[in-house]
Amino acid sequence: MFKVLRDWIQRYFSDEEAVVLAVLLFLAFTAVLTLGGMLAPVLTGMVLAYLMQGLVTTLERLRLPGAVAVGLVFALFMGLLVVFIVVVLPLLWHQLITLFNELPGMLAKWQSLLLLLPERYPHLVSDEQVLQAIEVARGEIGKFGQWALTFSLSSLPLLVNIMIYLVLVPILVFFFLKDSAMIGRWVRGYLPRERALITRVAEEMNRQIANYIRGKVIEIIICGGVTYIAFIALDLNYAALLALLVGISVVVPYVGAVVVTVPVTLIALFQWGWSDQFIYLMAVYGIIQTLDGNVLVPLLFSEAVNLHPVAIICAVLLFGGLWGFWGVFFAIPLATLFKAVLDAWPRKEPVVAPLL
């Protein structure tokens, strides 16, 4: 037993750089797990600055001074933030409140439709099954109402946190963009001088994560925007709310598109029933999902993330359980980082004694 363990340690941890990299990764994950709540504004600012750094670099390549490039990108970020707060957020909130008020009417209509199923399909559905499904639906809506009441009662601390984010995050984004080179030199000053392995993993991580995150943000904006235009053109209720859900759903591969189809289908059925308008909507929605998966994703992600679907689902479940939405958003980049570390990890092959 001890010999097997000793051989394994000698094979994977005989290189000093590997030990240092393992310690750094352990400290980084421990810091995020234990201090992530307190440092959430800082981490949010780092993520946003990281997303915008590519645009700053592009402007600098166009011979713009660094300060001017940072100022233009930061001004664009603040403009988009103001538009989101003033225009998008009130629209989403209004549609969410309207949907919550209409939920009892929706439930009553669906209840009357479900009660007709045992008469039409007595061999497939029984009265007890329908009543049980109705009770489950009522329980879930009751839980949603409880959550809404609790949310409204605890909204004051939440508003305070939002105000803190609105003040601190833009300041942090500005300084992360402005002083990115200085911060990089400061961090490298505390790393070992012999860090070829760390540099190789960092370059691979930066390449993969930068391409993925920026591409995913663009995909969210395009999918959400096109879906909103299509839903508005077809006069679907709660178009902004459903378009937001469709945009966010692209964060979770495979699962997101399937999950978000349920509310789109239910609201369309409640509004139009089995009509031509419902068929047109579902056809347009299917075209959007098809173009996203077969055209937009290959264009945005020129360097595909070579991960097995099982690894992607496991990463989403693991990191989503640890860090919520941000864990789901960064699940694939973190899984890619783990894969890059494994691929670059030095291995000392055991010496096989020659046969006599």
C-alpha positions in Angstrom: 0.0 0.0 0.0 2.7 2.5 1.0 4.8 1.5 -1.9 2.0 2.2 -4.4 1.4 5.6 -2.8 5.1 6.4 -2.8 5.4 5.4 -6.5 2.3 7.6 -7.3 3.8 10.6 -5.5 7.2 10.2 -7.2 5.5 9.9 -10.6 3.3 13.0 -10.4 5.0 15.2 -7.7 8.7 14.7 -8.2 8.9 18.0 -10.2 9.1 21.0 -7.8 7.1 23.2 -10.2 4.3 20.7 -10.1 4.2 20.9 -6.3 4.2 24.7 -6.4 1.4 24.7 -9.0 -0.7 22.3 -6.9 -0.2 24.5 -3.8 -1.2 27.7 -5.8 -4.3 26.0 -7.2 -5.3 24.7 -3.8 -4.9 28.2 -2.2 -6.8 29.9 -5.0 -9.8 27.5 -4.7 -9.7 27.7 -0.9 -9.7 31.5 -1.0 -12.7 31.6 -3.4 -14.7 29.1 -1.4 -14.1 30.8 2.0 -13.8 34.4 1.0 -15.9 34.5 -2.1 -18.9 36.1 -0.4 -17.0 38.9 1.1 -14.9 39.5 -2.1 -17.8 39.1 -4.5 -17.6 42.8 -5.7 -13.9 42.4 -6.4 -14.4 39.1 -8.2 -17.2 40.6 -10.2 -15.0 43.5 -11.2 -12.2 41.2 -12.2 -14.5 39.2 -14.4 -15.9 42.2 -16.1 -12.5 43.8 -16.6 -11.2 40.5 -18.0 -14.1 40.5 -20.5 -13.3 44.0 -21.7 -9.5 43.6 -21.8 -9.7 42.2 -25.3 -11.4 45.3 -26.6 -8.8 47.5 -24.9 -6.0 45.5 -26.5 -7.8 45.8 -29.9 -8.0 49.6 -29.6 -4.3 49.8 -28.5 -3.4 47.8 -31.7 -5.1 50.6 -33.7 -2.5 53.0 -32.3 -4.7 54.5 -29.6 -3.0 55.4 -26.4 -3.6 53.1 -23.5 -5.4 55.7 -21.4 -7.7 56.6 -24.3 -8.5 52.9 -25.0 -9.4 52.3 -21.4 -11.5 55.5 -21.2 -13.5 54.5 -24.3 -14.1 50.9 -23.2 -15.1 52.1 -19.7 -17.4 54.7 -21.1 -19.1 52.0 -23.2 -19.4 49.8 -20.2 -21.0 52.6 -18.1 -23.4 53.4 -21.0 -24.6 49.8 -21.3 -25.0 49.6 -17.5 -27.2 52.8 -17.5 -29.3 51.4 -20.3 -29.8 48.1 -18.5 -30.8 49.9 -15.2 -33.0 52.5 -16.8 -34.6 50.6 -19.7 -34.2 46.8 -19.4 -34.5 46.2 -15.7 -37.9 48.0 -15.3 -39.3 46.2 -18.3 -38.2 42.8 -16.9 -39.6 43.7 -13.4 -43.0 44.8 -14.8 -43.3 41.6 -16.9 -42.3 39.4 -13.9 -45.0 41.1 -11.7 -47.6 40.7 -14.4 -46.7 37.0 -14.8 -47.0 36.5 -11.1 -50.4 38.1 -10.9 -51.7 36.0 -13.8 -50.4 32.6 -12.5 -53.7 31.8 -10.6 -55.6 32.3 -13.9 -53.2 30.2 -15.8 -53.4 27.4 -13.3 -57.2 27.5 -13.4 -57.2 27.3 -17.2 -54.7 24.4 -17.2 -56.7 22.7 -14.5 -59.9 22.7 -16.7 -57.9 21.4 -19.6 -56.3 18.6 -17.6 -59.6 17.5 -16.2 -60.7 16.7 -19.7 -57.8 14.3 -20.3 -59.4 11.3 -18.5 -62.5 11.6 -20.6 -60.6 11.7 -23.9 -57.9 9.2 -23.0 -59.2 7.0 -20.2 -56.7 4.3 -20.9 -53.7 6.6 -20.6 -54.7 9.1 -17.8 -56.8 8.6 -14.7 -58.7 11.1 -12.6 -56.3 10.4 -9.6 -53.2 11.2 -11.7 -54.7 14.5 -12.9 -55.7 15.5 -9.4 -52.3 14.6 -8.1 -50.6 16.7 -10.9 -52.9 19.6 -10.0 -51.9 19.4 -6.3 -48.2 19.3 -7.2 -48.6 22.4 -9.4 -50.5 24.2 -6.7 -47.8 23.3 -4.2 -45.1 24.7 -6.5 -47.0 27.9 -7.1 -47.5 28.2 -3.4 -43.7 27.9 -2.8 -43.2 30.5 -5.4 -45.6 32.8 -3.7 -43.8 32.2 -0.4 -40.5 33.0 -2.0 -41.9 36.3 -3.5 -43.3 37.3 -0.1 -39.9 36.5 1.7 -38.1 38.4 -1.1 -40.3 41.5 -0.7 -39.8 41.5 3.1 -36.0 41.1 2.8 -35.7 43.5 -0.1 -34.1 46.3 1.9 -30.8 44.5 2.6 -30.8 43.4 -1.0 -31.2 46.9 -2.2 -28.3 48.0 0.0 -26.1 45.2 -1.6 -27.2 46.3 -5.1 -26.2 49.9 -4.3 -22.8 48.7 -3.0 -22.3 46.7 -6.2 -23.3 49.7 -8.4 -20.8 51.9 -6.7 -17.8 49.5 -6.1 -17.9 47.3 -9.2 -17.5 50.2 -11.8 -14.6 51.6 -9.7 -12.9 48.2 -9.6 -13.5 47.6 -13.3 -11.8 51.0 -14.1 -8.7 50.3 -12.0 -8.4 46.7 -13.2 -8.4 47.9 -16.8 -6.1 50.9 -16.1 -3.6 49.0 -14.0 -3.8 45.5 -15.4 -0.1 45.5 -16.4 1.0 46.7 -13.0 -1.2 44.2 -11.2 0.3 41.4 -13.5 3.8 42.4 -12.6 2.9 42.5 -8.9 1.5 39.0 -9.0 4.4 37.6 -11.0 6.8 39.1 -8.4 5.5 36.6 -5.8 5.8 33.6 -8.1 8.9 31.4 -8.2 11.5 32.4 -10.8 11.4 28.9 -12.3 7.8 28.8 -13.5 7.8 27.2 -16.9 4.9 24.9 -16.0 2.9 27.7 -14.4 3.4 29.9 -17.4 2.4 27.1 -19.8 -0.8 26.4 -17.8 -1.6 30.1 -17.5 -1.2 30.7 -21.2 -3.4 27.8 -22.1 -6.0 28.9 -19.5 -6.0 32.5 -20.7 -6.4 31.4 -24.3 -9.2 29.0 -23.6 -11.1 31.0 -21.0 -10.8 34.3 -22.8 -12.2 32.8 -26.0 -15.0 31.0 -24.2 -16.2 33.8 -21.9 -16.1 36.6 -24.5 -17.8 34.3 -27.0 -20.4 33.2 -24.5 -21.3 36.8 -23.6 -21.7 37.7 -27.3 -23.8 34.5 -27.8 -26.1 35.5 -24.9 -26.6 39.0 -26.3 -27.3 37.8 -29.8 -29.6 35.0 -28.8 -31.5 37.1 -26.3 -31.8 40.1 -28.7 -32.9 38.0 -31.7 -35.4 36.1 -29.6 -36.8 39.3 -28.2 -37.3 40.7 -31.6 -39.0 37.5 -32.8 -41.3 37.3 -29.8 -42.2 41.0 -30.1 -42.9 40.5 -33.8 -45.2 37.5 -33.0 -46.8 39.5 -30.2 -46.0 36.9 -27.5 -46.6 37.9 -23.9 -43.6 38.4 -21.5 -41.3 38.7 -24.6 -38.5 40.4 -22.6 -38.6 38.0 -19.7 -38.6 34.9 -22.0 -35.9 36.3 -24.2 -33.7 36.9 -21.1 -34.3 33.2 -20.1 -33.4 32.1 -23.6 -30.2 34.2 -23.6 -29.1 32.9 -20.2 -30.0 29.3 -21.2 -27.0 29.2 -23.6 -24.7 29.3 -20.5 -25.6 25.6 -19.7 -24.9 23.4 -22.8 -27.5 20.7 -23.7 -29.7 21.3 -20.6 -30.4 25.0 -20.9 -32.1 24.9 -24.3 -34.4 22.0 -23.1 -35.3 23.7 -19.8 -36.1 27.1 -21.3 -38.3 25.6 -23.9 -40.9 24.6 -21.2 -41.9 28.2 -20.1 -41.9 29.4 -23.7 -44.2 26.6 -24.8 -46.5 26.9 -21.8 -46.9 30.7 -22.1 -47.5 30.4 -25.8 -50.1 27.6 -25.3 -51.9 29.7 -22.6 -52.0 32.7 -24.9 -53.0 31.1 -28.2 -53.8 27.4 -27.6 -53.2 24.9 -30.4 -53.4 27.5 -33.1 -51.4 28.5 -36.2 -49.8 31.4 -34.2 -48.5 28.8 -31.7 -47.0 26.7 -34.5 -45.4 29.8 -36.1 -43.8 30.7 -32.8 -42.4 27.3 -32.1 -41.1 27.1 -35.7 -39.3 30.4 -35.3 -38.0 29.4 -31.8 -36.7 26.1 -33.3 -34.9 28.0 -36.1 -33.2 30.3 -33.6 -32.0 27.4 -31.5 -30.8 25.6 -34.6 -28.9 28.6 -35.9 -27.4 29.1 -32.5 -26.0 25.6 -32.3 -24.9 25.1 -35.9 -23.9 28.6 -37.1 -23.3 31.0 -34.2 -21.4 28.7 -31.8 -18.9 27.5 -34.5 -18.3 31.2 -35.5 -17.8 32.5 -32.0 -15.8 29.5 -30.6 -13.1 29.1 -33.3 -11.1 27.0 -30.8 -13.6 24.5 -29.6 -13.4 23.3 -26.0 -12.5 19.6 -26.3 -14.5 18.3 -23.4 -16.7 15.2 -23.3 -20.4 16.0 -22.7 -20.3 14.0 -19.4 -17.4 16.1 -18.2 -19.3 19.3 -19.1 -22.5 18.2 -17.2 -20.4 17.1 -14.2 -18.6 20.5 -14.2 -21.9 22.4 -14.4 -23.4 20.4 -11.5 -20.2 20.7 -9.3 -19.3 24.3 -9.8 -23.0 25.4 -10.0 -23.5 23.8 -6.6 -20.5 25.6 -5.2 -20.9 29.1 -6.6 -24.4 29.3 -8.0 -24.9 31.3 -11.3 -21.2 32.2 -11.6 -20.3 28.6 -11.0 -22.5 27.5 -13.9 -21.2 30.3 -16.1 -17.5 29.4 -15.4 -18.1 25.6 -15.3 -16.7 24.9 -18.7 -13.7 27.3 -18.4 -12.9 25.8 -15.0 -13.2 22.3 -16.5 -10.9 23.4 -19.3 -8.4 24.7 -16.7 -8.5 21.3 -15.0 -7.9 19.6 -18.3 -5.0 22.0 -19.2 -3.4 21.3 -15.8 -3.7 17.5 -16.4 -2.3 17.7 -19.9 0.7 19.9 -18.9 1.4 18.1 -15.6 4.9 16.5 -15.7 5.0 12.8 -15.2 8.1 10.8 -14.2 7.7 7.4 -15.8 8.9 4.5 -13.5 12.1 2.9 -14.4 11.6 -0.7 -15.5 14.4 -3.1 -14.5 15.9 -5.0 -17.5 15.1 -8.6 -17.8 18.1 -10.9 -17.2 
